[in-house]
Amino acid sequence: MSPEQAEGRNREVGPPTDVYALGAILFEMLTGKAPFAGESSLKLLQSISQRDAAFSNEEIRRLPADLQAICLKCLEKSPSRRYASAHELADDIRRFLDDFPVLARRSTRLDQLVKFARRHRGITLSTVLILIALVGGSIGTGFFALREFDARSRAEVLARSESEARQRVEALREKERCQVYWANLRMAHEAYKAGHLDEMRQLLEEVVPRSTEVPDLRGFEWSYLSRLSQPDATVLTTNSSSGRIAFSQDGNWLATPNDDATITIWEVSTWKPHMELIGHTLGVCDLDFSPDGTKLVSGANDKTAILWDLATGEQLHHLNDHQAPVRSVGFRPDGKAILTADGTDSVCLWNVDDAEQLWRISQEQLYIMDCAWSPDGGRVALGCGRGTLMIVAADDGKVIQEIQTDHQFWLTGVAFSPDGQRVATCGGDKKVKIWNLSNTATPTELVGHGDWVTSVTSSTDGSSIASTSRDGTIATWDAESGNRYLTLIGHSNWAMCVAYSRDGKQLASTSADGTVRVWNPSADWESRELLAMPFSIPALGIARDGRKIIVGCFDGSVSILDVQTGAADFSAKTHDNYVSSLKVSLDGRRFATASHDHSVAVWDLASCQPILRLDDHPGPVNSIAFSPVANQLTSACDDEFARVWDLETGKEVHRIDCGLPLPLSLGYSPDGALLAVAVGNEIKIWETSAWQLVQVLTGHSHSVQCLIFSHDGSQIATCAADQTIRLWNTSNGRQRCVFKGHKGVISSLEFSRDGKRILS
């Protein structure tokens, strides 16, 4: 019974009512029960008219959704919502059976797809198989790609780990190489100071790379020590450990003593032995050639002096009147007399022709260690062991002058100056003293040896003095100022005696190591005076072509000199105070001068004319530097700023805060990327691209006076008031080494073009 029948709405009864009955039959077929039930007919009619037919949950899960929808559409309460006829119901059931979408409900895409698959099983199966194959292939490809990616990732991680491990190992090796390198260099320097040159060379050789794959750590410091390990000297191997040597006045011959009491005469041109003199029975102490070079006199520990004929090698005379070893002998400058002195109490003068004794000084405890003739032959200087210098008359041996030299222990050597006005002495106090015989109150002291000074001699022209020491060194000194020229190191034991050739071009020394070394004291030290001024020259520069020297003077003037002639091509007073700094531009066309008159002048070198003046400084300008890459110049004055100037406009374009006042020096790296400024005892480095402070170098204990980059930009050299020169790595700011040797404030530095030498 349909709802309209149950409610008595007979007008609505029609084909939909039959459809309802068919739906009730279909419901019972599907579920095994009627769509509605009731305890009585009344309740059954109420259920039909008021309740909707529904499937249970179990039936919903079991029955197809389309079939449920067809059944429930037939059982709709409103006839208009049912199928219009049984034929329409049958069509919808047929659509269900043929797997087409039904009218009873709106099918989802999934339903439509399922129905299509059921209708076209072959196509669907093929499509599914193709999709399965594609999906399977994709999954397989993805799986293998993932495995490959994972393997590649693991390999990359492993490779990265191995690379990092190799880098750590290489860094440790590099650190170890650096430590070994610097340890070897320190030991090499100590070996050099001890005179052990073979050991020094071995230590330097150990740090030379054996292959191109090993980084070469050698820098300026290695080249410096390498040069020191190869002294510019001819080595004559003898068996002598003591005794003095002598050059003939013509410079052709050198006489050296031997421990077997013989004497060797060497030909200077070939450095081959020419003659051997045999006659003494104990070791020879001193030798001297006659002025004409035909004779030689020798004094020995056998208490005798022998006069030799060098043409034949025969003994002309034995001079026997000493009771102790004859420590010193010497021809009078005219060659007619010979002076002999023993180490205890007597000095004798002998006639060369007949060996007649002309006079004799005898005094207890004279302990004469050395004697020297005045150039005119009128006086003799006697160096007495107790520290007394005696000047005696040559004609009668009477004492003219007596000086207490205050040399500690012994007075070991004496030498007259060529003008006869001064006498040099040396002794156990490690000093050489130069005495002006007209005023002996304040001698000039030459200080620098590390042990007893064993001998002293003067060059023929009187310009220099040479001395030897138990520290194994030979030193040459300026006779006027007392400044040391050179320190010659090569002997491995005490240096005992030194002698100049007459032309001053050679210097021979003997040592307890059994060698005689012949040095060139003027090697690499040629100089020429170009300009003499009544005041100091605080600033200097060299033109890029090397033909002109530019000097800035204390009176504020600037001069340009020709190197060949020394003539001044230009000179003008341009500043009101002294010129404190002078720099030549990289292209060589300009130079700039800075002054304590608060200004900087920029010059055209070709025309010698000023082209720009920078006057806007608040104080004295201490240093200037041209930028290598920009048309700019940087200056530093007494305030705490460095100023960068545009040379086209003369305007200040940047100001750098140095942090402290009075920066004394500044300089650009060769590529212009860095600017270094000396501020106090520090060196501050800026990157010029953004003017960012990148490094601060510390190590000096007093104010830094000058800094300079090497020509390849890899190193910075600095000097300071602490009397040291320090070398730094530009890349990491590490200090490479420290050079000590100056005895005062170091004011200026310059690298050689090859970067292997520093001039200070």
Secondary structure as GFF3:
##gff-version 3
##sequence-region A 1 760
A	DSSP	alpha_helix	3	6	.	.	.	ID=ss1
A	DSSP	three_ten_helix	10	12	.	.	.	ID=ss2
A	DSSP	alpha_helix	15	31	.	.	.	ID=ss3
A	DSSP	alpha_helix	41	50	.	.	.	ID=ss4
A	DSSP	alpha_helix	57	62	.	.	.	ID=ss5
A	DSSP	alpha_helix	65	74	.	.	.	ID=ss6
A	DSSP	three_ten_helix	79	81	.	.	.	ID=ss7
A	DSSP	alpha_helix	86	97	.	.	.	ID=ss8
A	DSSP	alpha_helix	109	119	.	.	.	ID=ss9
A	DSSP	alpha_helix	121	193	.	.	.	ID=ss10
A	DSSP	alpha_helix	197	205	.	.	.	ID=ss11
A	DSSP	alpha_helix	220	229	.	.	.	ID=ss12
A	DSSP	beta_strand	233	237	.	.	.	ID=ss13
A	DSSP	beta_strand	246	247	.	.	.	ID=ss14
A	DSSP	beta_strand	253	257	.	.	.	ID=ss15
A	DSSP	beta_strand	263	267	.	.	.	ID=ss16
A	DSSP	beta_strand	272	277	.	.	.	ID=ss17
A	DSSP	beta_strand	284	289	.	.	.	ID=ss18
A	DSSP	beta_strand	295	300	.	.	.	ID=ss19
A	DSSP	beta_strand	305	309	.	.	.	ID=ss20
A	DSSP	beta_strand	314	319	.	.	.	ID=ss21
A	DSSP	beta_strand	326	331	.	.	.	ID=ss22
A	DSSP	beta_strand	337	342	.	.	.	ID=ss23
A	DSSP	beta_strand	346	351	.	.	.	ID=ss24
A	DSSP	beta_strand	357	362	.	.	.	ID=ss25
A	DSSP	beta_strand	368	373	.	.	.	ID=ss26
A	DSSP	beta_strand	379	384	.	.	.	ID=ss27
A	DSSP	beta_strand	388	393	.	.	.	ID=ss28
A	DSSP	beta_strand	399	404	.	.	.	ID=ss29
A	DSSP	beta_strand	411	416	.	.	.	ID=ss30
A	DSSP	beta_strand	422	427	.	.	.	ID=ss31
A	DSSP	beta_strand	431	436	.	.	.	ID=ss32
A	DSSP	beta_strand	439	447	.	.	.	ID=ss33
A	DSSP	beta_strand	453	458	.	.	.	ID=ss34
A	DSSP	beta_strand	464	469	.	.	.	ID=ss35
A	DSSP	beta_strand	473	478	.	.	.	ID=ss36
A	DSSP	beta_strand	484	489	.	.	.	ID=ss37
A	DSSP	beta_strand	495	500	.	.	.	ID=ss38
A	DSSP	beta_strand	507	511	.	.	.	ID=ss39
A	DSSP	beta_strand	515	519	.	.	.	ID=ss40
A	DSSP	beta_strand	539	542	.	.	.	ID=ss41
A	DSSP	beta_strand	548	552	.	.	.	ID=ss42
A	DSSP	beta_strand	557	562	.	.	.	ID=ss43
A	DSSP	beta_strand	568	573	.	.	.	ID=ss44
A	DSSP	beta_strand	579	584	.	.	.	ID=ss45
A	DSSP	beta_strand	590	595	.	.	.	ID=ss46
A	DSSP	beta_strand	600	604	.	.	.	ID=ss47
A	DSSP	beta_strand	609	614	.	.	.	ID=ss48
A	DSSP	beta_strand	621	626	.	.	.	ID=ss49
A	DSSP	beta_strand	632	637	.	.	.	ID=ss50
A	DSSP	beta_strand	641	646	.	.	.	ID=ss51
A	DSSP	beta_strand	652	657	.	.	.	ID=ss52
A	DSSP	beta_strand	665	668	.	.	.	ID=ss53
A	DSSP	beta_strand	674	679	.	.	.	ID=ss54
A	DSSP	beta_strand	682	687	.	.	.	ID=ss55
A	DSSP	beta_strand	692	698	.	.	.	ID=ss56
A	DSSP	beta_strand	704	709	.	.	.	ID=ss57
A	DSSP	beta_strand	715	720	.	.	.	ID=ss58
A	DSSP	beta_strand	724	729	.	.	.	ID=ss59
A	DSSP	beta_strand	735	740	.	.	.	ID=ss60
A	DSSP	beta_strand	750	751	.	.	.	ID=ss61
A	DSSP	beta_strand	758	759	.	.	.	ID=ss62
###
